[in-house]
Amino acid sequence: PTSGRRCLTARAQVFVGPDKPFELREFELPSVLREGEVLVKVHLASICGSDLHTAAGKRFEDTPLILGHEGVGTVVGIGKDIMSRS
């Protein structure tokens, strides 16, 4: 059953392993955020040296993986226990 609300999605370039092309994948976003969750529309995410080592196969992480953890974005949703957007 659906409420008639359109399903929101996000796209990301996903690392699937060294010497393999990144894959553009689409992910369904939650319609309701849980306590402690914040939904951010990411405008820019950079990758660090550790991410570069992972992509080059010099550092091993489970895949698939979305690299980048230094982001710039806008808060577009907050869980009910979040007190402020500031």
Summary of the structure (lengths in Angstrom):
residues: 86
radius of gyration: 15.8
end to end distance: 35.6
largest distance: 46.7
contacts: 158
relative contact order: 0.26
helix: 8%
strand: 37%
